[in-house]
Amino acid sequence: MDKQQKQKDRYDEKLKKIVSYQIGNLVLYYKAILDKQWSGKLDSK
């Protein structure tokens, strides 16, 4: 195996983590729209 193939294999192993959620599990819910709210940059001074 060449170095490039070894690097690809290591990268692919990280991607294979399968997470399964069950009803009742606690998860972090991220609302991206709340992150983009008014910054106040254009408020009158």
ROTI-804611 format. One record per atom (N, C-alpha, C): residue in one letter; z negated, x negated, y. Coordinates in steps of 0.05 Angstrom, whole numbers, padded with zeros to 5 digits, always signed. Example, Ala and Ser with C-alpha at 12.3 -4.5 7.8 and 13.67 -1.06 7.14 Angstrom:
2
A-00156-00264-00114A-00156-00246-00090A-00156-00264-00066S-00142-00257-00045S-00143-00273-00021S-00157-00258+00001
//
This chain:
45
M+00000-00017-00024M+00000+00000+00000M+00000-00018+00025D+00015-00010+00044D+00015-00025+00069D-00006-00015+00088K-00011-00029+00109K-00033-00022+00127K-00029+00005+00140Q-00004+00011+00147Q+00001+00037+00160Q-00006+00060+00141Q+00001+00058+00116Q-00006+00079+00097Q-00036+00082+00093K-00050+00060+00093K-00079+00061+00090K-00092+00075+00114Q-00081+00069+00138Q-00091+00081+00162Q-00086+00111+00162K-00062+00119+00152K-00055+00147+00151K-00074+00162+00131D-00079+00149+00108D-00097+00161+00088D-00125+00165+00099R-00135+00145+00114R-00162+00148+00126R-00162+00171+00146Y-00141+00173+00162Y-00139+00194+00182Y-00138+00221+00169D-00122+00223+00148D-00119+00249+00134D-00145+00258+00121E-00161+00239+00111E-00187+00246+00099E-00205+00260+00119K-00205+00251+00143K-00221+00263+00164K-00213+00292+00170L-00187+00297+00167L-00176+00324+00173L-00182+00344+00151K-00188+00335+00127K-00191+00353+00104K-00218+00367+00103K-00235+00362+00122K-00261+00376+00122K-00257+00406+00126I-00263+00421+00106I-00259+00450+00107I-00286+00462+00112V-00288+00478+00133V-00313+00491+00140V-00310+00520+00134S-00328+00531+00119S-00326+00559+00113S-00351+00572+00125Y-00347+00594+00139Y-00369+00608+00152Y-00375+00634+00136Q-00400+00640+00135Q-00409+00665+00122Q-00420+00684+00144I-00419+00709+00138I-00430+00729+00156I-00460+00723+00159G-00468+00722+00184G-00497+00716+00190G-00502+00687+00199N-00482+00669+00195N-00485+00642+00204N-00485+00641+00234L-00501+00622+00245L-00501+00618+00274L-00479+00599+00281V-00463+00606+00301V-00441+00588+00310V-00442+00587+00340L-00431+00566+00351L-00429+00563+00380L-00402+00575+00389Y-00403+00594+00407Y-00379+00608+00416Y-00373+00598+00444Y-00350+00586+00448Y-00343+00575+00474Y-00322+00592+00488K-00329+00601+00511K-00310+00618+00527K-00298+00600+00548A-00273+00592+00544A-00259+00573+00562A-00255+00585+00589I-00252+00612+00590I-00246+00624+00616I-00270+00621+00635L-00294+00620+00624L-00318+00617+00641L-00319+00589+00653D-00307+00570+00640D-00306+00542+00649D-00287+00539+00672K-00268+00557+00675K-00248+00555+00696K-00254+00573+00720Q-00279+00581+00723Q-00286+00599+00745Q-00284+00585+00772W-00287+00600+00793W-00284+00590+00820W-00302+00566+00825S-00290+00544+00834S-00305+00519+00838S-00318+00518+00866G-00309+00535+00884G-00320+00534+00911G-00306+00514+00929K-00286+00500+00918K-00272+00480+00933K-00260+00490+00959L-00250+00515+00958L-00236+00526+00982L-00254+00544+00998D-00280+00544+00994D-00298+00561+01010D-00297+00553+01039S-00301+00573+01057S-00301+00566+01086S-00327+00550+01092K-00326+00533+01111K-00349+00516+01117K-00362+00524+01143
//
